[in-house]
């Protein structure tokens, strides 16, 4: 018997510049669209090029997290600049979001969880 694992499709969203009241609704719409794709199981928001984040931008990310949870999908963040990371820490949202140091760290975690899943599936397969 063979164990077949389907790797989920990962969508990466990369906002740039400012995420604020002027563009938060558009970002939220784009993020919701990415999350709603049928073949998308994981969405990674790479914040490396984000320069500033206000409360409207933060709420757009929180809204995306709620959408992902309601759809049973994974939403992760990575590459938070120090000034953005502080916002998440002060609002204690760093505990609500799955945050990775880099996209590489995210990929490594995905591979690790896939390996763990393979081990579980393999342990249940008898020859």
C-alpha positions in Angstrom: 0.0 0.0 0.0 1.3 3.5 -0.8 0.6 6.6 1.2 -0.2 9.5 -1.1 0.1 13.0 0.4 -1.2 16.0 -1.5 0.9 19.0 -0.7 -1.3 22.1 -0.3 -1.0 25.0 -2.6 0.6 27.9 -0.9 -0.2 31.5 -1.9 2.2 34.2 -0.9 0.9 37.8 -0.5 3.6 40.5 -0.4 2.3 44.0 0.6 4.7 46.8 0.1 5.1 50.4 1.5 2.3 51.3 3.8 -0.7 49.3 4.9 -3.0 51.9 6.2 -6.5 53.4 6.1 -6.0 54.4 2.4 -5.4 50.9 1.2 -6.5 48.5 4.0 -9.9 47.6 2.4 -8.3 46.8 -0.9 -5.6 44.6 0.8 -8.3 42.9 2.9 -10.3 42.1 -0.3 -7.2 40.7 -2.0 -6.3 38.6 1.1 -9.8 37.3 1.3 -9.8 36.4 -2.4 -6.5 34.5 -1.9 -7.9 32.7 1.1 -11.1 31.7 -0.7 -9.3 30.0 -3.6 -10.5 26.4 -3.5 -7.1 24.8 -4.1 -5.3 27.1 -1.6 -4.8 25.6 1.8 -2.1 28.0 3.1 -1.6 31.7 2.7 1.6 33.3 3.7 1.8 37.1 4.1 5.4 38.2 3.6 5.8 41.6 5.3 9.4 42.1 4.4 8.8 45.2 2.3 6.1 46.7 4.5 7.3 50.1 5.9 4.4 51.1 8.1 1.2 49.6 9.5 -1.7 51.5 11.1 -4.7 50.2 13.0 -6.7 49.8 9.7 -4.0 47.7 8.2 -3.7 45.6 11.3 -7.5 45.1 11.3 -7.3 43.9 7.7 -4.8 41.3 8.8 -7.0 40.3 11.7 -10.0 40.0 9.4 -7.9 37.8 7.1 -7.1 35.6 10.1 -10.8 35.3 11.0 -11.6 34.4 7.4 -8.9 31.7 7.3 -10.1 30.2 10.5 -13.7 30.1 9.3 -12.5 28.3 6.1 -10.3 25.9 8.0 -7.2 27.3 6.2 -3.8 28.4 7.4 -2.7 32.0 7.4 0.9 32.8 8.4 3.0 35.9 8.5 6.8 36.1 7.9 9.7 38.6 7.6 8.2 41.3 9.9 10.4 44.4 10.0 11.3 45.4 13.6 8.9 48.4 13.5 6.0 46.1 12.4 6.9 43.3 14.9 6.6 45.8 17.7 3.0 46.6 16.7 2.2 42.9 16.9 3.9 42.6 20.3 2.2 45.7 21.8 -1.2 44.6 20.6 -0.4 41.0 21.7 -1.4 39.8 18.3 1.9 38.0 18.0 0.2 35.2 19.9 -2.8 35.1 17.6 -0.8 34.8 14.3 1.6 32.2 13.2 4.8 34.3 12.6 8.0 33.1 11.0 11.3 34.9 10.8 11.6 34.4 7.1 10.0 32.7 4.1 12.7 30.1 4.4 11.7 29.4 8.0 8.1 29.0 6.9 9.0 26.5 4.2 11.2 24.6 6.6 8.2 24.4 9.1 5.9 23.2 6.3 8.4 20.5 5.3 8.8 19.4 8.9 5.1 19.1 9.4 4.9 17.2 6.1 7.6 14.9 7.3 5.8 14.4 10.6 2.6 13.6 8.7 4.4 11.1 6.5 5.8 9.4 9.6 2.3 9.1 11.1 0.9 7.8 7.8 3.8 5.5 7.3 3.4 4.1 10.9 -0.2 3.3 10.2 0.6 1.4 6.9 1.2 -2.3 7.3 2.9 -4.4 4.7 
